[in-house]
Amino acid sequence: MTSSGTNTYISILLLSICFALSASTSSLSVSASSLVGFQIANNKALATLPLTFHLMGTMLAGIPASLLMKRIGRRYGFLIGTGIGTFGAASASLAIIYSSFPLFCLSIFCLGVLNGFAQLYRFTAVEVSSIEFRTKAVSYVMLGGIAAGFIGPAIAAEGKDYFENAQFAGSYLSIILLYFFIVIILMRIRLPQPSVVEQKGDARPLTVIFRQPKFIVSVLSAMIGYGVMAMIMTATPLAMTKGSGYPFSDAAFVIQWHALGMFAPSFITGSLIKRFGSVQIIFTGILLNFICIAINISGTELINYWSALVLLGVGWNFMFVAGTTMVTETYQPAEKAIVQGVNDFLVFGTAALSSLLSGVLQTSFGWETVNLSAVPLLLIVLVSLFWFLFSINQKTESAYRH
């Protein structure tokens, strides 16, 4: 292996670690925020609202974070995002201690902003990689989510009772330690500076970019994949603990395995995309989501929750990674920041809306309704894929005739 190749692997490894440490906050919030919300909110139907704020923070951070990094570079952009996350974790702990639901929502929003910055690690991996390695680069950075899936729930469970009558306050306070490691790595890692072409080069009109069939399909895949995952995942701790009577430890166990299902396939997702193409991987992700829904509807045993959430995670991975890979093929250097920002805005906006809807559906109509509501969303992606393949065939035939 050349020194250049070695440096690329080291950079991607460090980016993966940074993503893992940042994403641990998300898995912590997935495990605990709806339960905290249920404890301190006057209206129990709003129990999942904090997680919605988390996703809203991620959504709203996408475009500003991307444009900021276009001006000051990746390193300082990620450092700013980490600082916002540190504030959010500290204030979340105080919000729980003083039973302030509005402050808790604001705090989780700040942690969502951190996640919005952290999502750009996957695009950064593409920038430090050679062209032939880019499909794998996204997957390898996403592998950090495996560690995150276990670190977050573990911190949630371990710090749950640090403070008397303030469950999970210690969990959010403990997560700050991870941010110090992120800062250390960011100060040492080599990251590319924005080029003159990226900052001042010519860009096509946004309507031209966003009307590309490949852009539409790639964004829809990531949007719906994330939205369906957020809808079912957000309701799972409530369905298990409040609906089926399982202890929190069982819910944390299921969420941990769900996170493993989300990120473990990244060992091979990039290779699968390179061999079979993004469209086929998206098709597979949709199928896995349908199987997940069928299992959830068939029963509420622990094995049902566990197996369905693992499949939900794998389905998300295929749809999200394949969609991300496709979207990197739709822009030129000067268009990169705005396209990446809009992509994440749409993806996490859908996830935020889905998580809010999830709490309402779960508390008002039940677990089965939550799952059935995901079916029409998946059908939208399925139809768009057929439309995309049809448009490619039309272009091929037109080129052949001329």
HELIX and SHEET records of a PDB file:
HELIX    1   1 SER A    3  ILE A   40  1                                  38    
HELIX    2   2 LYS A   44  LEU A   46  5                                   3    
HELIX    3   3 LEU A   49  ILE A   72  1                                  24    
HELIX    4   4 ARG A   74  ILE A   97  1                                  24    
HELIX    5   5 PHE A  101  ALA A  118  1                                  18    
HELIX    6   6 TYR A  121  GLU A  127  1                                   7    
HELIX    7   7 ILE A  131  PHE A  133  5                                   3    
HELIX    8   8 ARG A  134  MET A  142  1                                   9    
HELIX    9   9 GLY A  144  GLY A  159  1                                  16    
HELIX   10  10 ALA A  169  SER A  174  1                                   6    
HELIX   11  11 ILE A  176  ARG A  188  1                                  13    
HELIX   12  12 VAL A  196  LYS A  200  1                                   5    
HELIX   13  13 LEU A  206  PHE A  210  1                                   5    
HELIX   14  14 PRO A  213  LEU A  238  1                                  26    
HELIX   15  15 ALA A  239  GLY A  243  3                                   5    
HELIX   16  16 PHE A  248  PHE A  263  1                                  16    
HELIX   17  17 SER A  266  PHE A  276  1                                  11    
HELIX   18  18 SER A  278  SER A  298  1                                  21    
HELIX   19  19 LEU A  302  VAL A  327  1                                  26    
HELIX   20  20 PRO A  333  GLU A  335  5                                   3    
HELIX   21  21 LYS A  336  SER A  364  1                                  29    
HELIX   22  22 TRP A  367  LEU A  372  1                                   6    
HELIX   23  23 VAL A  375  ARG A  401  1                                  27    
END                                                                             
